[in-house]
Amino acid sequence: GRRPGARGGGPARLRLGGGGVSGTAARSARAAAPRGLVGRSRPSVGMMTSDAKDGSIRYAQIQGSESPREAASSSVPAASTEELLKQKSADPVGNDKDSRIKLGAAKLVSYLREKEAGCLQVEVSSVYGVVLSLPQIARSCGWPRSLTTVSIRAVLILFLNYVLQLWIIYLINKEEMVMNKFAGKMYACEFAARLVECPDAPGCLGPGGTRYTPSRMYDYDTWSTRNYVRDSLHALFPHLSDKIDAEVDPGEYGVEDNYCRYICVLIFVLSLTRECNYIYDMCRLIWYVPTQDESWVTYEVPEWAEKDHIKQVQGWTEMDLIKINIAGMPLHWKVFDVFVVILPKFVIWWCTLSAGTAFLLNTSGIDNMIVNSTALSFVLNIDEMVFENLTCSISRGILDRLEGYPLYNLEEQEKMTDRQAMNAHQENEQHAPFRRKMLSWARICPANLLLCLVVWLLVTTEYFHSNCKKNEDGSWVSKDLYLPRGVVLSLGQALFPWLFDLPVEGEPIWTMPSE
C-alpha cells in the first residue's frame, strides 16, 4: 500500500524482508555492494520499488547475499515493464517441447560451427611440448633458478631424442642402401606382381631370368640360399654344369602379394598422421600467437568475495588461482622454436616415412609386411618415451596445467537472443552461400584421410622413381645393382639420398636379364 502521507502520484514502495529504504539509499547500497557476493554473513535487505508513472520495476540488493542466484540478481539493470513486454513480443520463445528442441539444436550448431576453428595446444606428453612451453613460462616468471634449470634440461633431453631417432633412421637406411646391396638383393619393385596370370602373361620374368610359377617363387633369403647351393655345385663339379642346370632349380624371387604391400604402406602412413598433425598445430601456434612479450602465467582472484572466503567455499588452494595459458612470445623465441623444434621434427617425420616405405615395399613376405607396417612407427614414439622417463615432475605438472590458445570467439553467440539464434540457424541452413555449403559437404570425407592418400601416393611414387625402371613388357623392375665402395654411410647420405650420392663401383653386379 501507499506510505502514509504520500501523494497519489508519488512512488509506492513494497517492503521486502524488513525496514524500508529510500530510493537514493537503495541505489547507493546497490552500487557499493560487491557484484556476485556469495555466502557472506552480513544481513541482506532487498527492496523493490514501483513507479506509478512509467511502471518501472527496480530491485536493490544491499550489502550481502545468501546465494549465487541472489548475488547475480543484484546486477540486473532497471527495465520498464513496457520494454520487457515489447522485447518479449519481438523475440517470442515457445515453451513447448518441440520449440525448445529446435532452439537447442540451433544453438548447438552455432557453437560447434564457431568452435571448429579449434584451440591451439602443445604436445603435453612429448619432449617437444616441454621445450616449446617451458622456456616461455620461465621467461614469464622472471627466469627463476628452478625453472631455468628445468628448461635447460628439457633442451638437452630434446637433443638426446634427436640422436636416438636419427640413429634408428640411419640404421634402417644403411640396411637398405648398403648391406642389402652387398648381399646382392635388388629392389622388389613389381617382381611377381602378376603371379596369378603367370607364366604366360607380361611381367612374369623374374630377376633370375626365368618365368614365375606359384611353386617356384620364394622370398629373397630362400632364393639366395638356393642360388648359393646351385653355384656351389657348379664350382665343385664343373664337368656337370649342364646336368646341374637341368636338375637344380633355384626358383625366382618375388613378392607374395603386391596389393598387401600397398595396403601396409597406407597403414604405415596412417600411423604417422598424428605426428603430422602435431607439426601443423605447432606451425599454427607460432603463426597465430602474438609476437609480443606476453606472460604465460597469471594470478587471478575472483572479485565477488575475499580470497580466503573463496578458497574456503570452493575448496581451492593457491594453485587453483594460478593460470598457465598459451600467450604471445617474442620474435627470437619464435625463431628458436622453428629451427630447434619444428624443423627437426618435420625432417625426422619425413625421413621415417621415406625409410619405412622403402623397407615395406622391399619386404616380400605377407606376415613380415603386416608386422612391420605397425612396428616402424615406434621411431616417432621415442620422444614420448623420453618425456615419460627423463623429464622431472615440474615439467609434467606444468604441462598438465597448461591451457590452450582458442582461435574462436563465442561472444556473438552469447549475446544472441533466442529468436536471433533461430533466425541465424535457418539462414545458414536455407540461404547459406555456395562456398559454405560446399565446405559443409566436404566434412563427409575426413581431411586426414585425404592427407594420408596424398602422402601415400607421394612416397610410393618416390620409391618407384628412385629404385625401379620400366621393362620392355611394361612391368617395373629393379634398376641395375652396384656395390657400394664401403660400408660407411654418412648421415647426409642416409637422410637425404637425393642430395648426397652414395659412391659405388663402376660395374653392376646384377642387371635385369632378358628372356
C-alpha positions as semicolon CSV with decimal commas, in nm:
position;residue;x (nm);y (nm);z (nm)
1;G;0,000;0,000;0,000
2;R;0,098;0,365;-0,010
3;R;0,317;0,509;0,258
4;P;0,101;0,721;0,495
5;G;0,103;1,081;0,385
6;A;0,221;1,012;0,032
7;R;0,057;1,182;-0,263
8;G;-0,144;0,990;-0,516
9;G;0,116;1,042;-0,789
10;G;0,416;0,955;-0,576
11;P;0,601;0,624;-0,585
12;A;0,460;0,334;-0,387
13;R;0,715;0,115;-0,209
14;L;0,672;-0,253;-0,135
15;R;0,871;-0,360;0,171
16;L;1,058;-0,689;0,145
17;G;1,238;-0,862;0,430
18;G;1,233;-0,576;0,680
19;G;1,257;-0,194;0,704
20;G;1,204;0,048;0,420
21;V;1,491;0,221;0,250
22;S;1,473;0,530;0,034
23;G;1,536;0,504;-0,340
24;T;1,861;0,704;-0,314
25;A;1,988;0,486;-0,031
26;A;1,895;0,173;-0,222
27;R;2,084;0,282;-0,532
28;S;2,387;0,377;-0,323
29;A;2,380;0,043;-0,145
30;R;2,347;-0,143;-0,475
31;A;2,647;0,037;-0,622
32;A;2,854;-0,029;-0,309
33;A;2,768;-0,398;-0,284
34;P;3,027;-0,632;-0,444
35;R;2,899;-0,799;-0,758
36;G;2,837;-1,171;-0,719
37;L;2,886;-1,173;-0,338
38;V;2,828;-1,527;-0,215
39;G;2,793;-1,671;0,133
40;R;2,865;-1,353;0,332
41;S;2,735;-1,329;0,689
42;R;2,624;-0,967;0,661
43;P;2,249;-0,905;0,671
44;S;2,074;-0,864;0,337
45;V;1,795;-0,618;0,268
46;G;1,615;-0,632;-0,063
47;M;1,368;-0,369;-0,180
48;M;1,152;-0,349;-0,489
49;T;1,010;-0,011;-0,591
50;S;0,738;0,055;-0,843
51;D;0,693;0,389;-1,013
52;A;0,331;0,462;-1,090
53;K;0,422;0,696;-1,378
54;D;0,620;0,464;-1,604
55;G;0,550;0,129;-1,443
56;S;0,925;0,059;-1,398
57;I;1,034;-0,204;-1,152
58;R;1,363;-0,180;-0,964
59;Y;1,531;-0,416;-0,724
60;A;1,804;-0,318;-0,478
61;Q;2,032;-0,567;-0,302
62;I;2,207;-0,415;-0,005
63;Q;2,545;-0,525;0,129
64;G;2,508;-0,902;0,117
65;S;2,365;-1,211;-0,050
66;E;2,293;-1,563;0,063
67;S;2,328;-1,749;-0,268
68;P;2,483;-1,714;-0,615
69;R;2,138;-1,661;-0,765
70;E;2,067;-1,366;-0,530
71;A;2,415;-1,229;-0,593
72;A;2,364;-1,244;-0,968
73;S;2,029;-1,065;-0,936
74;S;2,199;-0,769;-0,772
75;S;2,343;-0,662;-1,106
76;V;2,016;-0,671;-1,304
77;P;1,961;-0,327;-1,459
78;A;1,635;-0,139;-1,437
79;A;1,385;-0,203;-1,715
80;S;1,031;-0,088;-1,765
81;T;0,753;-0,342;-1,791
82;E;0,653;-0,195;-2,128
83;E;1,005;-0,254;-2,262
84;L;1,007;-0,607;-2,128
85;L;0,672;-0,684;-2,289
86;K;0,782;-0,524;-2,616
87;Q;1,105;-0,729;-2,616
88;K;0,913;-1,046;-2,540
89;S;0,670;-0,985;-2,824
90;A;0,957;-0,911;-3,062
91;D;1,152;-1,218;-2,954
92;P;0,899;-1,492;-2,876
93;V;1,024;-1,823;-2,744
94;G;0,789;-2,115;-2,733
95;N;0,772;-2,310;-2,412
96;D;0,659;-2,633;-2,572
97;K;0,899;-2,926;-2,605
98;D;0,944;-2,907;-2,984
99;S;1,033;-2,536;-2,975
100;R;1,292;-2,596;-2,706
101;I;1,443;-2,884;-2,904
102;K;1,471;-2,666;-3,215
103;L;1,622;-2,382;-3,013
104;G;1,875;-2,617;-2,853
105;A;1,968;-2,758;-3,194
106;A;2,016;-2,408;-3,337
107;K;2,242;-2,301;-3,052
108;L;2,436;-2,628;-3,062
109;V;2,510;-2,600;-3,435
110;S;2,605;-2,234;-3,396
111;Y;2,850;-2,307;-3,114
112;L;3,006;-2,608;-3,286
113;R;3,046;-2,419;-3,613
114;E;3,226;-2,136;-3,433
115;K;3,446;-2,373;-3,231
116;E;3,550;-2,551;-3,549
117;A;3,840;-2,304;-3,573
118;G;3,997;-2,504;-3,291
119;C;4,211;-2,438;-2,989
120;L;4,589;-2,445;-3,025
121;Q;4,767;-2,683;-2,788
122;V;5,117;-2,819;-2,738
123;E;5,203;-3,188;-2,705
124;V;5,156;-3,246;-2,334
125;S;5,309;-3,595;-2,347
126;S;5,614;-3,520;-2,560
127;V;5,954;-3,362;-2,508
128;Y;5,869;-3,127;-2,798
129;G;5,589;-2,970;-2,595
130;V;5,819;-2,926;-2,296
131;V;6,083;-2,737;-2,497
132;L;5,821;-2,521;-2,666
133;S;5,638;-2,414;-2,349
134;L;5,875;-2,438;-2,053
135;P;6,113;-2,155;-2,156
136;Q;5,814;-1,924;-2,208
137;I;5,685;-2,000;-1,859
138;A;6,032;-1,942;-1,713
139;R;6,051;-1,612;-1,903
140;S;5,711;-1,508;-1,770
141;C;5,826;-1,578;-1,412
142;G;6,148;-1,376;-1,450
143;W;6,380;-1,675;-1,506
144;P;6,387;-1,821;-1,152
145;R;6,666;-2,072;-1,097
146;S;6,436;-2,374;-1,062
147;L;6,252;-2,312;-1,390
148;T;6,569;-2,206;-1,575
149;T;6,749;-2,530;-1,493
150;V;6,445;-2,737;-1,587
151;S;6,423;-2,553;-1,921
152;I;6,790;-2,625;-1,996
153;R;6,736;-2,987;-1,902
154;A;6,441;-3,008;-2,142
155;V;6,654;-2,878;-2,432
156;L;6,928;-3,133;-2,357
157;I;6,671;-3,413;-2,345
158;L;6,533;-3,293;-2,679
159;F;6,876;-3,328;-2,842
160;L;6,913;-3,675;-2,692
161;N;6,579;-3,762;-2,851
162;Y;6,710;-3,634;-3,186
163;V;7,017;-3,857;-3,157
164;L;6,808;-4,167;-3,085
165;Q;6,553;-4,109;-3,359
166;L;6,809;-4,017;-3,625
167;W;7,026;-4,315;-3,532
168;I;6,738;-4,558;-3,584
169;I;6,657;-4,399;-3,921
170;Y;7,025;-4,413;-4,015
171;L;7,042;-4,786;-3,943
172;I;6,726;-4,861;-4,143
173;N;6,864;-4,675;-4,444
174;K;7,205;-4,839;-4,405
175;E;7,038;-5,179;-4,425
176;E;6,856;-5,083;-4,744
177;M;7,130;-4,881;-4,917
178;V;7,447;-5,069;-4,817
179;M;7,404;-5,410;-4,657
180;N;7,133;-5,536;-4,892
181;K;7,346;-5,448;-5,192
182;F;7,644;-5,641;-5,055
183;A;7,401;-5,932;-5,014
184;G;7,305;-5,897;-5,381
185;K;6,944;-5,803;-5,303
186;M;6,779;-5,600;-5,575
187;Y;6,474;-5,379;-5,517
188;A;6,144;-5,569;-5,517
189;C;5,958;-5,321;-5,741
190;E;5,689;-5,532;-5,914
191;F;5,855;-5,872;-5,920
192;A;5,578;-6,136;-5,923
193;A;5,309;-5,868;-5,907
194;R;5,108;-6,063;-6,171
195;L;5,171;-6,407;-6,028
196;V;4,809;-6,519;-6,077
197;E;4,848;-6,466;-6,454
198;C;5,190;-6,629;-6,484
199;P;5,373;-6,787;-6,655
200;D;5,238;-6,664;-6,988
201;A;5,136;-6,303;-6,906
202;P;5,361;-5,998;-6,944
203;G;5,565;-5,911;-6,633
204;C;5,624;-6,275;-6,537
205;L;6,001;-6,266;-6,585
206;G;6,191;-6,286;-6,255
207;P;6,532;-6,148;-6,157
208;G;6,688;-6,489;-6,227
209;G;6,582;-6,479;-6,594
210;T;6,309;-6,745;-6,577
211;R;5,932;-6,718;-6,565
212;Y;5,732;-6,725;-6,245
213;T;5,509;-7,007;-6,134
214;P;5,350;-7,024;-5,788
215;S;5,562;-7,327;-5,691
216;R;5,889;-7,159;-5,793
217;M;5,856;-6,826;-5,610
218;Y;6,042;-6,760;-5,281
219;D;6,142;-6,474;-5,057
220;Y;6,490;-6,333;-5,106
221;D;6,664;-6,524;-4,825
222;T;6,537;-6,859;-4,953
223;W;6,607;-6,771;-5,315
224;S;6,963;-6,655;-5,246
225;T;7,033;-6,974;-5,049
226;R;6,910;-7,191;-5,335
227;N;7,125;-6,994;-5,578
228;Y;7,425;-7,043;-5,349
229;V;7,373;-7,418;-5,349
230;R;7,349;-7,427;-5,728
231;D;7,661;-7,210;-5,771
232;S;7,849;-7,428;-5,522
233;L;7,763;-7,739;-5,723
234;H;7,887;-7,564;-6,036
235;A;8,216;-7,485;-5,864
236;L;8,263;-7,839;-5,731
237;F;8,152;-8,022;-6,043
238;P;8,222;-7,800;-6,345
239;H;8,201;-8,101;-6,580
240;L;7,838;-8,150;-6,471
241;S;7,722;-7,794;-6,534
242;D;7,457;-7,887;-6,789
243;K;7,311;-8,154;-6,565
244;I;7,316;-7,923;-6,261
245;D;7,129;-7,654;-6,456
246;A;6,871;-7,908;-6,565
247;E;6,818;-8,071;-6,226
248;V;6,877;-7,790;-5,974
249;D;6,616;-7,512;-5,995
250;P;6,667;-7,220;-5,752
251;G;6,329;-7,071;-5,848
252;E;6,261;-6,694;-5,854
253;Y;6,242;-6,409;-5,606
254;G;5,925;-6,202;-5,583
255;V;5,665;-6,054;-5,351
256;E;5,389;-6,278;-5,221
257;D;5,111;-6,020;-5,256
258;N;5,157;-5,690;-5,434
259;Y;4,836;-5,533;-5,305
260;C;4,927;-5,625;-4,947
261;R;5,238;-5,408;-4,982
262;Y;5,037;-5,103;-5,083
263;I;4,781;-5,154;-4,806
264;C;5,055;-5,193;-4,546
265;V;5,223;-4,874;-4,667
266;L;4,889;-4,694;-4,635
267;I;4,850;-4,826;-4,278
268;F;5,205;-4,710;-4,201
269;V;5,129;-4,363;-4,338
270;L;4,809;-4,353;-4,133
271;S;5,003;-4,432;-3,818
272;L;5,224;-4,127;-3,882
273;T;4,933;-3,888;-3,941
274;R;4,915;-3,788;-3,575
275;E;5,274;-3,662;-3,583
276;C;5,198;-3,465;-3,897
277;N;4,904;-3,301;-3,721
278;Y;5,129;-3,211;-3,427
279;I;5,372;-3,040;-3,664
280;Y;5,088;-2,850;-3,828
281;D;4,950;-2,740;-3,489
282;M;5,291;-2,613;-3,381
283;C;5,321;-2,411;-3,701
284;R;4,977;-2,261;-3,640
285;L;5,073;-2,183;-3,282
286;I;5,383;-1,991;-3,391
287;W;5,179;-1,808;-3,655
288;Y;4,872;-1,712;-3,454
289;V;5,005;-1,618;-3,112
290;P;5,107;-1,251;-3,091
291;T;5,471;-1,165;-3,145
292;Q;5,483;-0,987;-2,812
293;D;5,643;-1,033;-2,474
294;E;5,327;-1,160;-2,301
295;S;5,310;-1,355;-1,978
296;W;5,203;-1,718;-1,984
297;V;5,142;-1,714;-1,608
298;T;4,872;-1,509;-1,432
299;Y;4,732;-1,496;-1,080
300;E;4,355;-1,450;-1,092
301;V;4,143;-1,387;-0,783
302;P;3,766;-1,352;-0,839
303;E;3,620;-1,018;-0,730
304;W;3,291;-1,143;-0,589
305;A;3,437;-1,205;-0,240
306;E;3,755;-1,205;-0,039
307;K;4,020;-1,456;-0,142
308;D;4,016;-1,658;0,181
309;H;3,639;-1,689;0,166
310;I;3,651;-1,803;-0,196
311;K;3,912;-2,067;-0,119
312;Q;3,704;-2,194;0,171
313;V;3,377;-2,210;-0,026
314;Q;3,524;-2,359;-0,344
315;G;3,779;-2,583;-0,174
316;W;4,060;-2,415;-0,370
317;T;4,427;-2,378;-0,296
318;E;4,666;-2,109;-0,415
319;M;4,750;-2,326;-0,717
320;D;4,389;-2,300;-0,833
321;L;4,432;-1,923;-0,861
322;I;4,740;-1,959;-1,083
323;K;4,655;-1,979;-1,454
324;I;4,904;-2,101;-1,715
325;N;4,787;-2,009;-2,065
326;I;4,949;-2,003;-2,407
327;A;5,012;-1,636;-2,490
328;G;5,237;-1,422;-2,706
329;M;5,610;-1,477;-2,736
330;P;5,896;-1,257;-2,860
331;L;6,021;-1,294;-3,216
332;H;6,355;-1,451;-3,120
333;W;6,174;-1,726;-2,932
334;K;5,956;-1,796;-3,234
335;V;6,269;-1,830;-3,448
336;F;6,420;-2,061;-3,185
337;D;6,111;-2,285;-3,185
338;V;6,101;-2,304;-3,565
339;F;6,465;-2,409;-3,610
340;V;6,514;-2,615;-3,292
341;V;6,174;-2,784;-3,255
342;I;5,951;-2,769;-3,563
343;L;6,201;-2,808;-3,849
344;P;6,393;-3,104;-3,695
345;K;6,064;-3,272;-3,607
346;F;5,948;-3,242;-3,969
347;V;6,279;-3,378;-4,103
348;I;6,259;-3,679;-3,870
349;W;5,895;-3,736;-3,968
350;W;5,973;-3,728;-4,341
351;C;6,286;-3,946;-4,311
352;T;6,093;-4,201;-4,107
353;L;5,820;-4,201;-4,368
354;S;6,062;-4,243;-4,660
355;A;6,276;-4,510;-4,493
356;G;5,973;-4,704;-4,368
357;T;5,808;-4,700;-4,709
358;A;6,120;-4,836;-4,882
359;F;6,155;-5,102;-4,612
360;L;5,793;-5,218;-4,655
361;L;5,800;-5,216;-5,035
362;N;6,117;-5,429;-5,029
363;T;5,954;-5,685;-4,799
364;S;5,827;-5,991;-4,981
365;G;5,650;-6,195;-4,711
366;I;5,291;-6,112;-4,618
367;D;5,340;-6,170;-4,244
368;N;5,652;-5,950;-4,237
369;M;5,469;-5,674;-4,423
370;I;5,183;-5,667;-4,173
371;V;5,407;-5,673;-3,866
372;N;5,647;-5,410;-3,997
373;S;5,369;-5,172;-4,104
374;T;5,286;-5,107;-3,739
375;A;5,630;-5,167;-3,584
376;L;5,812;-4,898;-3,785
377;S;5,606;-4,617;-3,634
378;F;5,777;-4,670;-3,298
379;V;6,057;-4,439;-3,419
380;L;5,827;-4,140;-3,379
381;N;5,718;-4,258;-3,033
382;I;6,068;-4,229;-2,888
383;D;6,002;-3,866;-2,789
384;E;5,713;-3,978;-2,570
385;M;5,927;-4,245;-2,402
386;V;6,198;-3,987;-2,339
387;F;5,941;-3,748;-2,192
388;E;5,791;-4,012;-1,965
389;N;6,121;-4,137;-1,825
390;L;6,364;-3,844;-1,835
391;T;6,162;-3,531;-1,757
392;C;6,102;-3,417;-1,400
393;S;5,775;-3,377;-1,214
394;I;5,795;-2,996;-1,251
395;S;5,782;-3,022;-1,629
396;R;5,496;-3,271;-1,630
397;G;5,299;-3,070;-1,372
398;I;5,331;-2,750;-1,574
399;L;5,216;-2,916;-1,895
400;D;4,917;-3,069;-1,715
401;R;4,802;-2,718;-1,616
402;L;4,879;-2,550;-1,948
403;E;4,562;-2,423;-2,118
404;G;4,528;-2,379;-2,493
405;Y;4,502;-2,075;-2,717
406;P;4,147;-2,064;-2,862
407;L;4,104;-1,937;-3,218
408;Y;3,730;-1,886;-3,181
409;N;3,519;-1,621;-3,010
410;L;3,177;-1,708;-2,868
411;E;3,082;-1,352;-2,773
412;E;2,837;-1,318;-3,059
413;Q;2,665;-1,645;-2,970
414;E;2,634;-1,539;-2,606
415;K;2,475;-1,206;-2,697
416;M;2,219;-1,355;-2,936
417;T;1,860;-1,373;-2,822
418;D;1,673;-1,697;-2,876
419;R;1,493;-1,560;-3,182
420;Q;1,819;-1,433;-3,332
421;A;1,978;-1,774;-3,280
422;M;1,683;-1,944;-3,454
423;N;1,691;-1,698;-3,744
424;A;2,067;-1,733;-3,788
425;H;2,036;-2,111;-3,791
426;Q;1,758;-2,106;-4,050
427;E;1,951;-1,857;-4,263
428;N;2,259;-2,078;-4,252
429;E;2,064;-2,392;-4,342
430;Q;1,849;-2,246;-4,619
431;H;2,027;-1,944;-4,764
432;A;2,395;-2,010;-4,693
433;P;2,646;-1,910;-4,965
434;F;2,756;-2,180;-5,207
435;R;3,108;-2,189;-5,060
436;R;2,977;-2,255;-4,709
437;K;2,752;-2,533;-4,838
438;M;3,043;-2,699;-5,014
439;L;3,253;-2,677;-4,700
440;S;2,971;-2,844;-4,508
441;W;2,951;-3,132;-4,756
442;A;3,330;-3,163;-4,751
443;R;3,309;-3,278;-4,389
444;I;3,186;-3,615;-4,516
445;C;3,541;-3,705;-4,618
446;P;3,793;-3,678;-4,330
447;A;4,076;-3,438;-4,402
448;N;4,327;-3,681;-4,250
449;L;4,219;-3,949;-4,496
450;L;4,286;-3,718;-4,789
451;L;4,621;-3,628;-4,636
452;C;4,709;-3,997;-4,599
453;L;4,620;-4,073;-4,961
454;V;4,827;-3,782;-5,092
455;V;5,130;-3,874;-4,880
456;W;5,088;-4,242;-4,972
457;L;5,096;-4,158;-5,342
458;L;5,399;-3,933;-5,297
459;V;5,615;-4,183;-5,109
460;T;5,516;-4,475;-5,331
461;T;5,591;-4,276;-5,646
462;E;5,922;-4,162;-5,498
463;Y;6,021;-4,525;-5,430
464;F;5,949;-4,639;-5,786
465;H;6,114;-4,333;-5,939
466;S;6,434;-4,377;-5,737
467;N;6,479;-4,754;-5,744
468;C;6,286;-4,901;-6,037
469;K;6,267;-4,876;-6,415
470;K;6,013;-4,973;-6,680
471;N;6,085;-5,305;-6,850
472;E;6,013;-5,390;-7,211
473;D;5,692;-5,573;-7,119
474;G;5,562;-5,273;-6,923
475;S;5,637;-5,403;-6,573
476;W;5,851;-5,221;-6,315
477;V;6,181;-5,396;-6,238
478;S;6,479;-5,302;-6,024
479;K;6,749;-5,075;-6,157
480;D;7,097;-5,218;-6,206
481;L;7,261;-5,314;-5,878
482;Y;7,601;-5,162;-5,794
483;L;7,818;-5,246;-5,495
484;P;7,896;-4,954;-5,259
485;R;8,264;-4,868;-5,223
486;G;8,244;-4,916;-4,847
487;V;8,015;-4,990;-4,558
488;V;8,039;-4,637;-4,419
489;L;7,728;-4,426;-4,481
490;S;7,728;-4,058;-4,391
491;L;7,434;-3,900;-4,212
492;G;7,358;-3,683;-4,515
493;Q;7,356;-3,985;-4,749
494;A;7,125;-4,173;-4,513
495;L;6,875;-3,891;-4,455
496;F;6,890;-3,710;-4,790
497;P;6,995;-3,964;-5,056
498;W;6,858;-3,742;-5,333
499;L;7,109;-3,471;-5,232
500;F;7,414;-3,682;-5,141
501;D;7,504;-3,967;-5,378
502;L;7,646;-4,290;-5,242
503;P;7,979;-4,382;-5,411
504;V;7,951;-4,717;-5,594
505;E;8,167;-4,941;-5,808
506;G;8,179;-4,894;-6,182
507;E;8,036;-5,228;-6,293
508;P;7,696;-5,361;-6,184
509;I;7,677;-5,694;-6,006
510;W;7,327;-5,756;-6,134
511;T;7,117;-5,636;-6,427
512;M;6,771;-5,739;-6,527
513;P;6,818;-6,041;-6,756
514;S;6,635;-6,078;-7,083
515;E;6,427;-6,385;-7,154
